[in-house]
Amino acid sequence: MIAPLRSPTRCASALVALLFAFPAAARAQAPASSATASELSRHPLFAHLTLSPGQDAALAAIRARYRILARTVSEDSLRVAHAAHAAAQTARDAAGIAKASARAARHRDRLAALLAAERSEFRAVLTPAQQAVFDANLAVELAPPPGPATP
């Protein structure tokens, strides 16, 4: 059985949800405002952390920059991958489906790399004590969902 977070659909959904979780920053491509900064500090990765105004602003600026990068990656490759996959399915073209699936996997990999780089920059803004809490929060975020209990 495939692990819940390892399925391509769930993995892509989780990445997109994390990358686009902050609608206020998505509307503005300029550096984030203080409202966006406080919104970011409420994200589960920053639970149990008290951020200074400087840290809050730095995190918001990082988030705004990566939001633009993620949008560019998504606009460039995801639409193409889905169109190719749909066309191959319509034509019942197994090779085309495989090629489109590989293209979608490359897209997921690019989004995952962006997300990892963003988290690394987030972590660099934090103090060593805050980094320990951030790492614990990240472990919770990345943990697979609980499965059904076995009798």
N, C-alpha and C positions, 0 to 999 in steps of 0.2 A: 504494500500500500504506500502511496506517495505521502510524505509528510505534508501537513497542511500548508506551511509556508514555502515549501519547495515547489508547489504546483505553479506553473508559469502565470496563470491568471491571478492567483492570490499574491504572488510575489510582485507582479506588476501593479496590482491594485494597492498593495501596501506602500510601494515606492511612490506611486502617484499621490496617494493620500498624504504621505509625509511631506512630499515636495510641494504640494499645493494646499497645505493645511491652514494657511493664513491668508484669507481673502483680502484683507486690507492692504497687504503688501502686493498682492497680485494686481490690484487696480492701479497702483502707482509704481512707475518704473524709476522714479527719482529715489534718492535715499529715503529710508523709512522715517516716519515721524515718531514722536514720543509715544503716541497711541499704539503704533505698531510695535514699538519696543516693549511696552508693558504687555501687549498681547502675546508676544514671543516668550516673555518670562513666565507666562502661565502654561506653556506647553509642558507635557508630561516629562520631557527630558530635563526640564529645569525645576521639577517639583522638589520641595524642601531646600531650595537654594534662595538665598537673599543676594540679589545682584545690586551692584552699585549703579548709579545712573550712567557712568562711563561704560561699564560692562553691558548694560542694557542697550545703549546706543550702538556699541560695537557689534553686538549680536544681531541687532536689527539691520545694520548695514551689510553684514555677511549674508543674512537671510535674503535681503533684497537682491543682492548680486547673484546668488545661486538660483533664486526664483527666475530671473531673466535667463540664465543659462539653461535651466531645466525646460523652460518654455520653448527655447530655441531648439533644443534636442528633440522635444516632443513634436513640435510643428514640423521639423525636418524629416523625421524618420518614422514616427508612429503612424501617421496618416498613410504614408507610402506602404508600410508593412501591412496594414490592415487591408488596403485596396488590393495589393498583390495577393494576399491570402484569400480574399473573397473571390477574386477573379479565378484563381487556381481551383478553388472549391467548386465554383460554377462549372468550370471546364472539366472537373474531375481529374485534374492533373496532379498526380502524386508528387512528381518532381518539383512542380511549382509550389505546392503546399509546403514541401520540405524547405525549399529556398525561402519562402515567405516566413516560415517559422524560425529559420535561422536569422533572418533579418530582424524579426521581433525580439529574438534572444539578444542580439547585439544591442538593440535599443534598450532593453532592460539592463544590460550590463553597463551601458553608458550612464543611465539614470542612477544605478547603484553606485558607480564610481563618483558621480557628482554628490550623491547623498553622503558617502563616506568622507569625501573631501570637506563638505560643509560641516559635518560633525567634528572633524579634526580641527577645523578653524574655530568652531564653537568652543571646543575643549581648551584650545590655546589661550582663549580670553579669560578662562577661569583660574582661580588660585588652586594650589595643590589640594587643599581641603575640599574645595568645590568640585574639583575633577573627580575625586573619589565618589562623591554623591552622584555626579553626572554619569560616571561609569556604571554605577548601580542602577540608575534610572534607564540607561541604555540597555543594560542586560535584561531588564524587565520588558522593555519595548520589543526587543528582538527575540524574546523567548517564544517558542511555539505555543499556540493556544492550548489550553487543557483539552485532552481528548476524552472520549467517553470512558467511563469507568468499566473495568473488566470484572465480570462476576467471579 
